[in-house]
Amino acid sequence: MIFHELLFNVILLLCLGFIYGLLIRRWSPGEKSVRILSGCLFGAIAVIGMIFPFRYSTGIFFDGRSIVICMAGLFGGPLTASVAALLAAGYRLSQGGAGSLTGVGVIITSALMGTAYYYLRLKRPRTLNPLGLLGLGFLVHFVMLLWMLTLPGDMPFKILNRITLPVLLIFPGATLLLGLLLRDQEVGLKTAEEARRLSRIVENTPLAIALTDLQGKVEYVNPGLLTISGFSSEKEIIGRTIFSFTDQAGEKRLRDDVIPTLLSGRKWQGEMEILRSNGSFFSSELCSSLLRDQAGNPEYLLGTFLDITARKQADKSLAESERRYQRLVESASSYIFTIFLEYGHPVRAVYSPTCLALTGYTAGELEENTDLWHKIVLKEDHAIIEEQFSLLLAGDIPGVTEYRIRRKDGEIRWFSATLSPNYNDSGKLGSYDGLIRDITDRKLVEEALKEHRENLQETITKRTLEMETRVKQADKLNRGMVNLMEDSREVYLQLENTSQALEEANTELESFAYSAAHDLKAPLRAIEGYSQAVLDDFGHRLDEEGRNYVNRITGVCHRMAGLIDDLLAYSHLSQREIRVKPIELAPLIDKALENLENRIKESSGMVEVDAPLPMVRANRSILLQLVENLISNALTFVAPGVEPKVKIWTHLEDGMVRLCVDDNGIGIGEEDRGRIFQVFERLHGIETYPGTGIGLAIVRRGVEKMGGRVGLESESGKGSTFWIELPEGTMKDKGEGGRKD
């Protein structure tokens, strides 16, 4: 009978303990209020167990309160155990009887031993294993049996004789079961809390995160990815493959490098172009890894993306700035140097070629030994440069100073130096620039003058007759000035002759250019002729690849001839004198369209002219060539499969006529607009769009020679508007003839 009643009580407590776990997981276990609430729940469970006990006699009964109070200490700590023990002890005292104080003692010792195990498992987490829980159960209930000895008379021996075996068989096992149940619930609670914490981190991190299956199909993206890509909802991304969100190079890298690397168990990191919602791409730093399931099998591919567009642009701007600075230093006519400092000491230097030539030391010698400049300054002048440096460190700008150096060959030269400090963000001197001039000749003159003045003063004080000598010296000086003027006149004549010779050389150079162009075109025509002959006479013997080679030779000859013609045109524009006069745009545009008629038909293009068109002051042949170049470009640079649409219109403002050519082509990015009018600047390969890369340079040079301007307005993928701006012409001007520009 005793076994059944104790088992019933224990089973009831286990069920209540399970319900406790379901309730308590709704709150965070670390808060003080939750620990008090846990103590109340444990105390309530102990009280419920005491309502249905095994009654040995009046005032003496047994139940599983020791199990519950012990677990309150083990899983809740001292605060939870105290609250639970207080409730259970209060209820036991209210029941009264001979065993009330003994029951309270059992409650207190159970709470203390559970709390002791709580601190033990904080230091040694492995204590909370089945063997440890079972040992705790035996210890608690062994102490409970010892408490029976506090009962009066011979009652302890009768009770121990009857309940020792059932208690030691049932209660330690119940302690084990309830401990495992609460442990698993505690682990589940911590796991769920950790999952929620990780979810919040992933959802709120500024990093872009994507999760795909092993084939690259997207299964999850966080808000950070939506932010940098511009997509409004994850539904636009989930379900698609990652290959659709990058360019062709990125797709090849994903298939051939990234995914195989991840599946081999290694991580992958590198740059990748990522698609935005508007169809553009941005540069990102991709860090990816493989996620495995609990069995260790590959399950997902994880990728984090960081937008590095701004960083790459900054790197590009910095590199360009350094290149410009280096060109400036190398091309400067004055002696320039820059000294870079760390912690107030020179660590690196840059010298202009003239400065190197002055000192006699090579760049390698000066840059390897940053103190070499200090060493070649004469010791007598060290105080001067040290004072300069001290002023720089103090935040002052030193004035112009003069000191002497000893060249590598031993010659002593005088310098005039001006230093300019460069301070970093923290206000410390990061580097300083120096602009120096060789003033040796001036110093020699000054010394000679000083000596002369001294001698002159001595002469004046000694002799009054030196006036005649001074007059003679003045006369010599006048003769020197006359000689100087004659020399200047001779130099002027020499310069005039040199200018005339240069003009004749330019004329000869232009003649040579035309002769060289003719000589270059002759072998090109021969190559083209022989190539055509090979196709006509032997084409049936060649396979497709052979005919393709011959056709490519012919195409290269055409392009080379076009390049020569364009170079001649550009050279001719640069050297010739241009006469401008008022001309009507309408017939000129008609002539350009007539010349390009075959080109327009081949491209299936359409050209619209917005009449009427005004008059401009220009050179007719040059303007015709420029207009043809602009229309030809508009017909050429269109996306595959798109029929070109060109519109020509004008706009008059402040006496200037702006002739505009609109197209529906591929457009030009903002970063390329500054260089498109330069010679040989091509934004696309010759295989994609034909051309020599000189056409727009000819347009710019021709317009500038006619006193105008050229420009464009464009957006990548949305067409372009090229314009040339020339002075307005009138019928009155037309009767006045032309002018030279």
Secondary structure, 3 states (H helix, E strand, C coil): CHHHHHHHHHHHHHHHHHHHHHHHCCCCCCCHHHHHHHHHHHHHHHHHHHHCCEEEECCEEECCHHHHHHHHHHHHHHHHHHHHHHHHHHHHHHHCCCCHHHHHHHHHHHHHHHHHHHHHHHHCHHHCCHHHHHHHHHHHHHHHHHHHHHCCCCHHHHHHHHHHHHHHHHHHHHHHHHHHHHHHHHHHHHHHHHHHHHHHHHHHCCCEEEEECCCCEEEEECHHHHHHHCCCCHHHCCCCEHHHHCCHHHHHHHHHHHHHHHHCCCCEEEEEEEECCCCCEEEEEEEEEEEECCCCCEEEEEEEEEECHHHHHHHHHHHHHHHHHHHHHHHCCCEEEEEEEECCEEEEEEECHHHHHHHCCCHHHHHHCCCHHHHHECHHHHHHHHHHHHHHHCCCCCCCEEEEEECCCCCEEEEEEEEEEEECCCCCEEEEEEEEEECHHHHHHHHHHHHHHHHHHHHHHHCCCHHHHHHHHHHHHHHHHHHHHHHHHHHHHHHHHHHHHHHHHHHHHHHHHHHHHHHHHHHHHHHHHHHHHHHHHHCCCCCHHHHHHHHHHHHHHHHHHHHHHHHHHHHHHHHCCCEEEEEEHHHHHHHHHHHCHHHHHHHCCEEEECCCCCEEEECHHHHHHHHHHHHHHHHHCCCCCCCCEEEEEEEEECCEEEEEEECCCCCCCHHHCCCCCCCCCCCCCCCCCCCCCCHHHHHHHHHHHCCCEEEEEECCCCCEEEEEEEEECCHHHHCCCCEEC
